[in-house]
Amino acid sequence: MSTSLFELISDNIRSNDMLPEGFRLSGDTLAQSREKVPLVDGALDGMYLFHNLPGNSDMEGLIEIINEASRHDFDAAEYDLRDFFSDKDCRMLPLVEKIEQWVNDNLGTIDAEALFEFAANIIVKTDNPECLKFALVLLEMMDTDDNDAVKDVVRTLARSEEFTLFSIFVAETWKDSTEAILDFAKHTRGWGRIHAVEHIDAASGKVKDWLFHEGVKNNIGTAYSARTVAEKINLGKVFANPAFNFDDYLLSRPIMEGLLNEGSLQGISSMSDRSEIIGGFLKQSENRSHTPETIATLLDIRDYLSNNIFPESGKLGDRLEKLLNSDSIRTAVQQFIAEKKGFRIAGRMGIDCRDEILNAISEDFAANASLADILPKDSDTLGKLFAIYRDKLPLQMMASGPKDNLGIGEEYRPYHQLAFLVQNLADTAGEGEDFIIYSLNCPVNANRRMALSTLHEWLKDDYVPSAAIKNAVWKLKEQEPVEDIGNLLEKIEI
């Protein structure tokens, strides 16, 4: 008999009452190109809630399972439950509200004690995540507050990011729900913490303090919790607190960064007090010592104000420009440059540091090669950059011929560095032809794809290919082993 999920989680909880970093019980994957990309626990449910991932809607099978359990036909109910969720695309979360509504509408036909016995048995013995979630949904609709055994099991399951949300559903029915959900939040790192932040009641100072200190600290992304944290702690008022200090300022920065990272998530634009929040952060940014991160956030606010017009945006923008041009911040950026950091900040502020960037790339190529994208693209600068790349990369050895190679692993770092350079040559037609040729002869697929993509952009700019470029393309057409790269080659007409 296979190990149950409850046993697996229990056996892996460490002395800090958490599962080890990287623990994964889910077999969920996403198809991407020809690879299967593994997902962290809780990812599919998280994407369903935050990114409108499609979900199944047919719950008839679950209704029959509830009826079987009510008739004490536990064997049939368990068999049918496993069968219902045998389809990997069938998820419990999209069905939660429908099942809850059906149960509420049919209380007279349900044997609650039998259903409780069935659910309590499933949560400790099943090895199917969706079956376990179904059992937790059933327990959510029952009184478990005085059942310490069930509560202990739910607390244990909550340590798994895959089950934290469903454990929260149960815990919300307990008298000590706030303490329980805070405990879940403190003992998770990813989707579990995100769900706990969403569901916790922030009426107490203790909870608000934890949210301010830890609420956006998860390994998925600050943007998932930033707006919720800002609303629950009333961030605008926090900035106005006379006791607000430098440590508080550093804690507030990732919250602001998350609010500004709107992408596909609702952030600061959805908040009625966004002017108060932005204004408060700017006020707190005055007369402070700054880090590269705090200045980067100020620059992100500048970008936001440039792209979003609202009643106070003009005044806030003026205040921000005055702050960014203050002697203290300009001096701080110069110091960062001297310490070989903050180059991207300098570029965003219009501070010329090309020589310092080139020196940094030359001195520590592995750490700084990615700075190539912020250098100006005049011929003199590009010439110096190319000389560094020719010196640091074993280009002749790398151009060993095309293969079907995904280039996964640290040993392929030079290939990725070359691809990054070639990517950033797309708008400089004819500059660095030799890097295109080397890339067309690399065994790593990404290098050949990037070279062809850049070459395609060059040809749009009336670029006249050299004989060497033509020969490299013709040779690759004869040797290319990967179909989609072959299709790209056909689009290169030279």
C-alpha positions, 0 to 999 in steps of 0.5 A: 500500500502506498504512503498516504499524503498525510504520512508523507507530509508528517514524515518530512516536517523538520524541527522548525515545524516546516517542510524543507525548502524545495519539498514537492509532492505534486506531479503537476507539470506544464507543457512548454516547448518539448519539455515538461516544466514541473510546478511547485506545490499549489501552483495550479490552484494559485493560477486558477485563482489569480490568473483565471486558469480554466477549471472543470465544472461537472460535479455530478460524480461528487454528489453521488460520492456524498450520497454513497458516503451518507449510506455508509457505503464507504468502499464505493465512495472511496473507489468512485472518488479516486476514479473521479479525480483520476483525470489529471485535469480534474481539480477540486478548487473550481467545484468548491462553491458548487459542492457547498451550495449543493450540500446546503440545499440537501441537508435533509438527505445527508447523514452528517456523521457518516460523511464526517467519518468518510472525510476523516478517513480520507484525509489520513489515508489517501495518496491523491491530492484532489481526493484529500482536498475534497475531504477537507471541503467536507470537513469545512462544512462540519463542526470540527472546532472541538475535535483536537485530532482533526485540528492536528491533522489539518494543521499538519496538512497546512504545512504543504503548499498544496493543501494550505488553502483547503486547510484554511477553509476548515480553520476559518470555522474555528474559534481561534481561526486567526491564530490558526491561519497566522500559524499556517502563514508562518510555516509556509513559504509559497502559495500557502503563505499567499493564501493565508495572507488573503484569508487572515483577519487583520483586526489585531495589531499583532497580525498587522505587524506580521503582515508588514514584516512578512506578508509579501515575503514568499517565494512566488512573487511579492505582487501576489500579496502586496495589495492585500497587505497594503489594504489590511495594514492601511499602508498610507496611514503607516507612512504617516506614523511619526514613529516610522523609522529607517527599518520600517522604510526598508520593510515598506519597499518590497510592498511598494515594489509589489504594488507597482508590479501590476502585470496580470495582477491588480496592484496600486492602480486598483487602490483608492488611496494610491496617491496617499500611498505614493506620497507617503513613500516619497515623504519617507524617502526624503532625508534617508540613506539609500540602497540600490533597491530603494532608488530602483523603487523610486525609479519604478514609481517614476515609470508608473507616474509616467504611464498613469494619469490621475488627479495627483500624478503631476504633483507626485511626479514633480516631487519625485523628480526633485528627490531623484535629482537631490544631491544625496541620491546623486551622490549615493548613485556615484558611490554605488558605481564606484563600488561596481554596483547600481549600474542599471540605476545609473542608466535609468537616471541618465548618469553616464558610466559606460567605462565603469560598466566595461571595466566591471564586465572585463574584471568579473565577466561571469557576474557582469556579462548581463550588463551588456544590454544597458551599454550605449550602442555606438561603434566605439562602445560596441567595439570595446564590448566585443573585444571583452567577449572575444577574450572571455569566451572560448568561441572557436570551441563553442562553435563545434557544430549544430546539435539538438542540445537544450543547453541545461546546466552550469557548464552551458553558461558561456553559451547563454552569455553569447546568446544574450549578447547576440540578442542585444545586437538586434537593432545594430545591423551588421555590428558583431557579425562574427558572433552571429556566425559563431552562434549559428555553429553552436550545438545549443539550440537557443544560440542558433535561434537567437542568431537567426532572430537577430539576423532576421531583424538585421535584414529588415534594416536593409543589411547586406550580408557578408559572404561569411554570413551567407556561407554560415546560413547555407551550411546550417540549412544543410545540417540543422537537426531541429525542425523549428529552427529549420523553419526559421532558417527558411525565413532567412532569404539571402 
